Amino acid sequence: MNEPRAFSRRTLARMLACDILYLMDLTGDDPEKIIEGLDRMLQEGIEEEPSPPQEIPDISLEQVKFMFGSNADIEELVGFGSVDLAYPDAVPDFSRELVGLYLNNREDIDGLIVSYADRWALERMPMVDRNLLRLGFCELLYRHDIPANVTINEYLELAKTFSTEDSGKFINGVLGKLVREKGLQGRIQQDGHHGEPE
């Protein structure tokens, strides 16, 4: 069982932005509907330790793919719920801003990810990893006030927490390549501070 994590407000906002993009991939719903649903869930409170059902149905990967699309995976469907977090009571403005940045620049960002990810097709990437990369690219390309190393570290840690150790290395490598090739090293913060408000 994972230990509770003390995430900053900005980190939780990034995680919720990833949740929104993930749910868009999974359900095909528009972002406004998903944000409204998340807002409602956050206002009503998220149960810290939900009780398991009396009988857990035997669900096969084929059933998951039928219900949620051919790229869905059973492990992915339970990923974000497995860590205890101090959630805000509404989807933060920063989450909404990141989602908006991605949606307004979707074609450019997805094209860049494919070109920097050593020919990995977006559809072949785990949904969590794909959406963390999308948000990381948004920050690096459009949020010049956030130091590049802060952005890379944030998405690396989210990948390691909610996906796999290999996902962390993959995301670190792809975001690092973008920083090097786009000449964003000047936005590296050297003093060890987090570099952004909590």
N, C-alpha and C positions, 0 to 999 in steps of 0.2 A: 504493500500500500504506500502511495506517495505521501511524503510529509507535506503539511500545509506550507504554502509559499507566501512570503510577504512581498507582493508586487506593488510597485508605485502606481499612482493613478494613471500616468502616461502608459505604463506597460499594460495595465488592464484595458485601457482604451484601444491600444493596438490589438490586443487579444479579441476584444469585442468587434473591432473592424474586421478581423479575420473571420470571426463567427458569421458576420453578415455576408461576406463574400462566399464563404463556405456554404451557407444556407441557400444563397442564390444559385450556386452550382448544383446543389443537391435537389432543390425543389423547382427551380426556374421562376420563382416568385420575384417580383420587383423589390428593390431595396426599401422603398417606403413601407410596404406591407411587412417586411421582415423586421425593420427597425421598430415599427409600431408593436409588433408581437414581442420583441425583446424588451422594449420599454415597459410593456404591461407585466411581463415576467419579472423584471427587475423591481418594479414598484410593489408587486405582490410578495416579493422575496423568494429567493432560491433556497430550497431545502438543503441544508448542509449534508445530512446523511439520509438520503431517501431510502425508504424501506423497499426491499425487493418484493416482487410479486410472489404470491403463494406458489404459483406454478409458473416456472419459466418456460415459455414455448420453445420447442425445438425449431430454431430458425436456421435455414441453410444459406450459404453464400448466394445460391441461385435466387432464393426468395428476396434477399437484400437487393441484388442487382435488378430484379423485376420491379421492386417497389421504388428504388431510389436511383436507378440508372446503372448502366453497364460498368461505370468506373467506381461505384461505391464498394466499400470494403467494411466488413463487420467491425474490425478494429477501429477504423476511422469514425464509425458512428458513435463510439463511446469515448473518444479521445478527450475532448475538453471537459467532460463532466467528472474526470477522475482526479482532479486536483482541487483542494479546498481553497477558495479565494474570497477576499473581502470585496464583493461586487458593489458598484455604485448603485444608486436608486433610479438611474436612467442612462440611456446610451449617451456617453459623453460627446461634446462637440468635436473633440479631436478625432473620435471614431468616425463621426459623420463626415468630417473634412477629408479624412484619408479615403473613405469609400467614394466620396465625390471626386477626388483627384483621380482615383483609378478609373471610375466610369467615364469621366471626361477625356481620358487619355488611354482608354483601353487598348485600342489597336496598336498604338506606339509601344506601350509597355509590354504587351504580350509578345510583340515582335522582337523587342529587345531581349526579353527573358530567353526566348528560344535561341537567339543568336549568341547569348552569353552562357548558356547552359549546355554547351558542347552537344548541340543537336538533340537534346532531350525534347521530345514533343510535350506540349503542355498537358495533353490528355493522358500521357503516361506517368506524369508526376502525381504523387499522393496529393489529395485535395488540400490538406493543411499546408504542405510545403509550397504548392503552387500559389496559394493565396498569401502566405507569408512573403514570398518573393514579390508578388504584385505590390504589396504594401511597402516593402522595403525599397523597391524601385521608385514608388511614388515619393517617399521621403527624400531619397537621395537626389532625385531629379528636380523636385518642385518645392521642397521645404529647406531652403538654403540656411535657415536659422538654426537647424539642428545639426550638430557636428556629425560627420559621416561615420566616425568610429562608434558614436553612441547608437546610431541607427543599426549598424551592423551587429553590434553586441546585443541590442534588444531582440532582433529577429533570430539571431543565433540561439539565445537563451529560450525564446518561445518555442523554437523548433526542437531543442533538446528536451524541453518540458512536455510538449504536447505531441511530438512525433517521435523521432528516434535520434540516437547519437549520430548516425550516418546522415540524417536530415540536417542536423546542425552543421556538420562539415560541408555538406553540399550547399546550403544557403550561405554560409560564410564565404565559400569559394566564389559563388556566382556574384554576390554583392561586392566582394573585394575586387573582382575582375572589372565590374562596372566602375567602381571608384578609380581604379588605376587607368582604365582606358578612356574615361571621360574627364580625367584630370581633376577629380574631386578631393585629392589629398589635402588641399589647402584648408578643407573644413574639418581636419582631424584635430580633436582637442587633446592637448598634451598634459594638462595639469592634474589629471586623475579625477576631476569632478564629473558628475553625471552629465552636466552640460545642458540640462533643460529643467523646467519647473516640475515639481512633484504634483 
